[in-house]
Amino acid sequence: VIPGWFSEISPMWPGEAHSLKVEKILFQGKSEYQNVMVFQSSTYGKVLVLDGVIQVTERDECAYQEMIVHLPLCSIPNPKKVLVIGGGDGGVLREVSRHSSVEHIDICEIDAMVVDVSKQFFPELAVGYGDPRVSLHVGDGVAFLKSVDEGTYDAIIVDSSDPIGPAQELFEKPFFESVAKALRPGGVVCTQAESIWLHMHIIEDIVSVCRQIFKGSVNYAWTTVPTYPSGVIGFMLCSTEGPQVDFRHPVNPIDEKDEQSKAKEPLKFYNSEIHSAAFCLPSFAKRVIGS
Ligand SMILES: NCCCCCc1nc2ccccc2[nH]1
């Protein structure tokens, strides 16, 4: 261990470790589910770490939060009811609330410490909790989905950590089946779906499960996040049977028309061109994922 540096060593990326220079450790705790740490980095702002894995940094979180939200929500004409599984830092909520058509946002986060730590150290992420349309449920997303009526949501966003730890069940077939049930016909889901450089086997399994369950369309998109190992992370975008969803051509572009977005910081990463480009894959990934 080099003093003053945080190295992200994890079985999720064997043989490599991204490092950030540490100015000061701001919080260290152990919740019911995981170790939680916040530190001030020298060049990426504040950093949230769960069980030794970087979840967000102030400098590059926009690339992840904006894409995981606007790729699904800009692909359907009029999203009204949205569910977020995970996402306890609040960044996803901030992005969903840019859509003026949205009437209600449920968020189910298993770890209350993540919510509290975000409110204390990441105000520009936790701002998402201030939206009156938001209702927070602290608990297991698997159980929450079993409790909702069929066809409740237009969109479900699964902003999970990784299959090692509390989020493990969010990568398994029963969970995807309950997501499909909770969506209306032509509803959409977007899940955190690992890295094509590191996790092609995990992605292959997720794609095959999704193709069995989601009879609309199944797509993989990706973005660049410098503080995620391999510099990229991807998303599964699926729609249920019903009104066709063409994820590659946003029907509901987000721009200044949404008065909510006027009240907010302008988008730093997402735009309609990068939306379409996100679905273009390198050949080694296309062979596995299919187009
Ligand atoms: N909710 C935050 C999503 C990121 C979780 C941590 C993480 N960081 C990653 C880097 C590469 C591939 C998958 C990853 N998963």
The ligand as a MOL file (V3000), in Angstrom:
LIG
                    3D

  0  0  0     0  0            999 V3000
M  V30 BEGIN CTAB
M  V30 COUNTS 15 16 0 0 0
M  V30 BEGIN ATOM
M  V30 1 N -23.7430 2.0370 -8.6990 0
M  V30 2 C -22.4150 2.2470 -9.1990 0
M  V30 3 C -22.0890 1.3030 -10.3080 0
M  V30 4 C -20.6350 0.9090 -10.3030 0
M  V30 5 C -20.3500 -0.1400 -9.2650 0
M  V30 6 C -18.8970 -0.4280 -9.1460 0
M  V30 7 C -18.3060 -0.8880 -10.4330 0
M  V30 8 N -17.1880 -0.3820 -10.9690 0
M  V30 9 C -16.9490 -1.0420 -12.1160 0
M  V30 10 C -15.9350 -0.9520 -13.0730 0
M  V30 11 C -15.9630 -1.7820 -14.1730 0
M  V30 12 C -16.9820 -2.7050 -14.3280 0
M  V30 13 C -17.9880 -2.8150 -13.3700 0
M  V30 14 C -17.9600 -1.9720 -12.2650 0
M  V30 15 N -18.7870 -1.8360 -11.1990 0
M  V30 END ATOM
M  V30 BEGIN BOND
M  V30 1 1 1 2
M  V30 2 1 2 3
M  V30 3 1 3 4
M  V30 4 1 4 5
M  V30 5 1 5 6
M  V30 6 1 6 7
M  V30 7 2 7 8
M  V30 8 1 7 15
M  V30 9 1 8 9
M  V30 10 1 9 10
M  V30 11 2 9 14
M  V30 12 2 10 11
M  V30 13 1 11 12
M  V30 14 2 12 13
M  V30 15 1 13 14
M  V30 16 1 14 15
M  V30 END BOND
M  V30 END CTAB
M  END
